[in-house]
């Protein structure tokens, strides 16, 4: 549905004075808000390289890497605390 709606806007832009009236016209016909349709168009332009910004694939990859980074930091903190605990336990023991 998104691709079709975006295609309609792009193919019928010449019938209206600018893109925004085209978006408003088509959005009312398909039952979505003009802002939603405009965001779909922007995302399509970014992903196709027409507009400069972060692509959806790149944004997803960044989120995954940030999530992995948080998990690794948590694991490192747990390991640091465990190492400190066991080092302290080792110091408390009396040699035999």
Z-matrix of the N, CA and C atoms (Angstrom, degrees):
N
C 1 1.452
C 2 1.533 1 110.53
N 3 1.341 2 115.19 1 -42.38
C 4 1.462 3 119.02 2 -178.68
C 5 1.524 4 111.42 3 -60.92
N 6 1.332 5 114.87 4 -47.07
C 7 1.464 6 118.89 5 -177.66
C 8 1.524 7 110.80 6 -61.53
N 9 1.331 8 115.48 7 -40.06
C 10 1.460 9 119.71 8 -179.93
C 11 1.524 10 111.38 9 -65.21
N 12 1.330 11 115.99 10 -43.34
C 13 1.467 12 120.50 11 -179.44
C 14 1.526 13 110.75 12 -64.46
N 15 1.329 14 116.27 13 -43.41
C 16 1.467 15 120.37 14 178.91
C 17 1.523 16 109.50 15 -64.21
N 18 1.312 17 116.30 16 -41.97
C 19 1.465 18 120.19 17 177.78
C 20 1.518 19 112.44 18 -60.40
N 21 1.337 20 115.97 19 -40.26
C 22 1.468 21 119.96 20 177.78
C 23 1.526 22 111.21 21 -61.24
N 24 1.321 23 116.30 22 -42.84
C 25 1.467 24 119.91 23 179.75
C 26 1.525 25 109.90 24 -63.17
N 27 1.317 26 116.22 25 -47.77
C 28 1.460 27 120.06 26 -175.87
C 29 1.526 28 112.64 27 -66.39
N 30 1.322 29 116.66 28 -34.09
C 31 1.470 30 118.75 29 -178.85
C 32 1.520 31 113.08 30 -82.90
N 33 1.331 32 117.81 31 -21.01
C 34 1.470 33 118.80 32 -177.97
C 35 1.521 34 113.20 33 -110.31
N 36 1.324 35 117.13 34 14.30
C 37 1.471 36 120.39 35 178.03
C 38 1.528 37 112.47 36 -59.55
N 39 1.306 38 116.33 37 -35.47
C 40 1.461 39 120.46 38 -176.52
C 41 1.528 40 112.62 39 -66.66
N 42 1.332 41 117.97 40 -15.77
C 43 1.463 42 121.93 41 -178.55
C 44 1.531 43 112.76 42 -84.08
N 45 1.334 44 116.48 43 -8.64
C 46 1.461 45 121.65 44 -176.85
C 47 1.527 46 109.78 45 -126.75
N 48 1.340 47 117.76 46 160.43
C 49 1.468 48 120.29 47 -176.89
C 50 1.533 49 114.10 48 -64.24
N 51 1.333 50 117.64 49 -29.86
C 52 1.469 51 120.43 50 178.20
C 53 1.526 52 108.45 51 -153.88
N 54 1.313 53 115.76 52 -178.54
C 55 1.456 54 120.10 53 -177.08
C 56 1.530 55 111.91 54 -69.20
N 57 1.332 56 117.44 55 -39.23
C 58 1.465 57 119.68 56 -175.54
C 59 1.535 58 112.75 57 -60.27
N 60 1.336 59 120.40 58 -47.05
C 61 1.469 60 118.52 59 176.17
C 62 1.533 61 112.44 60 -61.25
N 63 1.319 62 116.60 61 -33.91
C 64 1.463 63 120.56 62 176.63
C 65 1.518 64 109.97 63 -63.22
N 66 1.338 65 116.09 64 -45.70
C 67 1.465 66 121.13 65 179.62
C 68 1.524 67 110.19 66 -61.79
N 69 1.325 68 116.45 67 -44.75
C 70 1.465 69 120.02 68 179.93
C 71 1.528 70 111.33 69 -61.36
N 72 1.304 71 116.71 70 -43.25
C 73 1.459 72 121.71 71 -178.63
C 74 1.529 73 110.50 72 -62.94
N 75 1.316 74 117.15 73 -48.92
C 76 1.461 75 120.85 74 -176.55
C 77 1.527 76 111.14 75 -71.64
N 78 1.319 77 117.60 76 -36.70
C 79 1.467 78 120.92 77 179.20
C 80 1.529 79 110.90 78 -60.01
N 81 1.322 80 117.25 79 -41.44
C 82 1.471 81 119.36 80 178.81
C 83 1.523 82 111.29 81 -67.04
N 84 1.317 83 116.88 82 -32.30
C 85 1.472 84 120.58 83 179.81
C 86 1.527 85 112.07 84 -71.46
N 87 1.334 86 117.71 85 -34.87
C 88 1.471 87 120.28 86 -175.94
C 89 1.524 88 112.81 87 -97.91
N 90 1.331 89 117.69 88 -6.40
C 91 1.459 90 120.33 89 174.86
C 92 1.519 91 115.80 90 86.80
N 93 1.311 92 117.10 91 21.15
C 94 1.465 93 121.53 92 175.46
C 95 1.523 94 108.72 93 -116.12
N 96 1.341 95 115.46 94 164.52
C 97 1.458 96 118.29 95 177.50
C 98 1.529 97 109.51 96 -78.73
N 99 1.320 98 117.15 97 151.93
C 100 1.468 99 119.90 98 177.67
C 101 1.524 100 112.68 99 -59.50
N 102 1.324 101 117.48 100 -34.33
C 103 1.464 102 120.81 101 -179.72
C 104 1.531 103 110.32 102 -65.43
N 105 1.319 104 116.29 103 -40.39
C 106 1.475 105 120.24 104 177.36
C 107 1.509 106 110.62 105 -62.25
N 108 1.305 107 115.96 106 -47.17
C 109 1.470 108 120.23 107 -179.87
C 110 1.524 109 110.69 108 -62.87
N 111 1.322 110 117.30 109 -41.11
C 112 1.469 111 120.64 110 178.36
C 113 1.536 112 110.67 111 -62.39
N 114 1.334 113 117.02 112 -39.77
C 115 1.479 114 119.11 113 179.14
C 116 1.525 115 110.84 114 -66.14
N 117 1.329 116 117.52 115 -36.43
C 118 1.466 117 120.51 116 175.79
C 119 1.522 118 110.75 117 -62.50
N 120 1.308 119 116.34 118 -42.22
C 121 1.473 120 121.05 119 -179.76
C 122 1.533 121 109.50 120 -64.84
N 123 1.326 122 116.67 121 -45.73
C 124 1.468 123 120.19 122 179.04
C 125 1.521 124 111.28 123 -59.48
N 126 1.334 125 116.92 124 -44.42
C 127 1.461 126 121.06 125 -179.51
C 128 1.524 127 110.99 126 -63.94
N 129 1.341 128 116.83 127 -40.76
C 130 1.454 129 120.94 128 178.42
C 131 1.525 130 110.67 129 -63.74
N 132 1.339 131 116.82 130 -41.28
C 133 1.460 132 120.21 131 -179.92
C 134 1.528 133 111.28 132 -66.22
N 135 1.317 134 117.45 133 -38.74
C 136 1.463 135 120.91 134 178.36
C 137 1.519 136 110.01 135 -66.44
N 138 1.332 137 116.98 136 -47.39
C 139 1.465 138 120.83 137 -178.28
C 140 1.520 139 112.77 138 -65.96
N 141 1.326 140 117.33 139 -29.51
C 142 1.464 141 119.66 140 179.57
C 143 1.522 142 112.30 141 -86.00
N 144 1.335 143 116.81 142 -10.17
C 145 1.454 144 120.20 143 178.91
C 146 1.520 145 113.69 144 92.54
N 147 1.317 146 117.54 145 0.30
C 148 1.460 147 121.30 146 178.82
C 149 1.521 148 111.19 147 -68.39
N 150 1.321 149 115.79 148 -34.53
C 151 1.455 150 122.17 149 -177.89
C 152 1.526 151 108.46 150 -120.71
N 153 1.320 152 116.90 151 137.62
C 154 1.455 153 120.51 152 -178.45
C 155 1.526 154 111.16 153 -82.57
N 156 1.317 155 115.71 154 124.12
C 157 1.457 156 123.75 155 175.03
C 158 1.526 157 107.11 156 -179.31
N 159 1.315 158 116.44 157 -172.84
C 160 1.463 159 121.31 158 -179.89
C 161 1.525 160 108.41 159 -83.16
N 162 1.337 161 116.52 160 125.54
C 163 1.458 162 120.36 161 -179.99
C 164 1.522 163 110.21 162 -71.78
N 165 1.318 164 116.09 163 162.12
C 166 1.463 165 121.55 164 -179.93
C 167 1.523 166 110.97 165 -61.24
N 168 1.332 167 116.66 166 -41.86
C 169 1.464 168 120.43 167 179.72
C 170 1.521 169 110.82 168 -62.21
N 171 1.315 170 115.62 169 -43.44
C 172 1.463 171 120.14 170 -179.71
C 173 1.530 172 110.64 171 -65.89
N 174 1.315 173 117.03 172 -40.56
C 175 1.466 174 121.13 173 179.26
C 176 1.525 175 110.68 174 -64.19
N 177 1.338 176 117.18 175 -41.57
C 178 1.471 177 120.86 176 177.30
C 179 1.523 178 110.75 177 -63.06
N 180 1.324 179 116.73 178 -43.67
C 181 1.465 180 121.26 179 179.72
C 182 1.530 181 110.83 180 -62.31
N 183 1.338 182 116.49 181 -41.40
C 184 1.465 183 120.75 182 178.50
C 185 1.530 184 110.62 183 -63.21
N 186 1.321 185 117.67 184 -42.23
C 187 1.468 186 120.78 185 178.63
C 188 1.525 187 110.62 186 -61.91
N 189 1.333 188 116.49 187 -43.54
C 190 1.461 189 120.48 188 179.61
C 191 1.525 190 110.83 189 -63.11
N 192 1.330 191 117.13 190 -42.90
C 193 1.465 192 120.14 191 179.09
C 194 1.523 193 111.93 192 -66.68
N 195 1.326 194 117.31 193 -38.46
C 196 1.467 195 120.49 194 177.71
C 197 1.524 196 110.52 195 -65.09
N 198 1.339 197 117.22 196 -40.40
C 199 1.465 198 121.84 197 177.45
C 200 1.530 199 110.11 198 -62.38
N 201 1.333 200 115.94 199 -46.39
C 202 1.461 201 120.47 200 179.19
C 203 1.526 202 110.65 201 -62.07
N 204 1.321 203 117.32 202 -40.23
C 205 1.458 204 121.95 203 179.20
C 206 1.535 205 110.38 204 -61.85
N 207 1.334 206 117.76 205 -43.89
C 208 1.469 207 121.40 206 177.93
C 209 1.521 208 110.90 207 -60.66
N 210 1.339 209 116.50 208 -44.40
C 211 1.466 210 120.96 209 179.91
C 212 1.523 211 110.98 210 -62.79
N 213 1.316 212 117.20 211 -41.80
C 214 1.468 213 120.60 212 179.32
C 215 1.528 214 111.36 213 -66.15
N 216 1.325 215 116.98 214 -38.60
C 217 1.468 216 119.78 215 177.52
C 218 1.519 217 110.62 216 -64.02
N 219 1.347 218 117.23 217 -41.35
C 220 1.471 219 120.75 218 177.11
C 221 1.524 220 110.52 219 -61.98
N 222 1.323 221 116.87 220 -44.87
C 223 1.460 222 120.61 221 -179.72
C 224 1.525 223 111.02 222 -63.10
N 225 1.328 224 116.99 223 -41.36
C 226 1.469 225 120.27 224 178.04
C 227 1.520 226 111.40 225 -62.46
N 228 1.319 227 117.34 226 -40.15
C 229 1.463 228 121.13 227 179.23
C 230 1.527 229 110.63 228 -64.43
N 231 1.321 230 116.81 229 -41.68
C 232 1.465 231 120.68 230 177.37
C 233 1.524 232 110.06 231 -62.65
N 234 1.324 233 117.20 232 -44.38
C 235 1.464 234 120.71 233 179.92
C 236 1.528 235 111.23 234 -64.53
N 237 1.325 236 117.63 235 -39.37
C 238 1.466 237 121.13 236 177.59
C 239 1.524 238 111.00 237 -61.26
N 240 1.326 239 116.26 238 -45.60
C 241 1.463 240 120.57 239 179.99
C 242 1.519 241 110.90 240 -65.92
N 243 1.313 242 117.64 241 -40.24
C 244 1.466 243 121.24 242 178.83
C 245 1.522 244 110.44 243 -64.96
N 246 1.320 245 116.89 244 -42.25
C 247 1.464 246 120.54 245 179.40
C 248 1.525 247 110.07 246 -63.33
N 249 1.331 248 117.16 247 -41.87
C 250 1.472 249 120.51 248 178.91
C 251 1.517 250 110.19 249 -64.95
N 252 1.332 251 117.08 250 -40.77
C 253 1.462 252 120.60 251 179.41
C 254 1.523 253 110.70 252 -62.45
N 255 1.321 254 116.73 253 -49.14
C 256 1.463 255 119.55 254 -177.64
C 257 1.523 256 111.75 255 -68.80
N 258 1.313 257 117.60 256 -30.83
C 259 1.462 258 120.35 257 175.77
C 260 1.521 259 109.22 258 -66.50
N 261 1.310 260 118.32 259 -40.29
C 262 1.464 261 122.01 260 178.37
C 263 1.520 262 110.33 261 -67.94
N 264 1.313 263 118.56 262 -41.02
C 265 1.462 264 121.53 263 178.51
C 266 1.526 265 109.47 264 -63.08
N 267 1.301 266 116.67 265 -39.75
C 268 1.468 267 119.99 266 178.69
C 269 1.509 268 112.68 267 -64.84
N 270 1.324 269 118.58 268 -32.89
C 271 1.464 270 121.88 269 178.77
C 272 1.518 271 111.74 270 -74.14
N 273 1.345 272 117.50 271 -29.77
C 274 1.448 273 121.44 272 -178.68
C 275 1.520 274 112.98 273 -74.83
N 276 1.293 275 118.99 274 -22.06
C 277 1.460 276 122.18 275 -179.24
C 278 1.523 277 111.09 276 -70.51
N 279 1.278 278 114.44 277 142.17
C 280 1.467 279 119.87 278 176.29
C 281 1.528 280 107.81 279 -91.57
N 282 1.333 281 115.85 280 137.45
C 283 1.472 282 118.05 281 178.48
C 284 1.529 283 109.81 282 -66.24
N 285 1.289 284 117.07 283 148.00
C 286 1.471 285 122.66 284 -178.73
C 287 1.494 286 110.96 285 -87.28
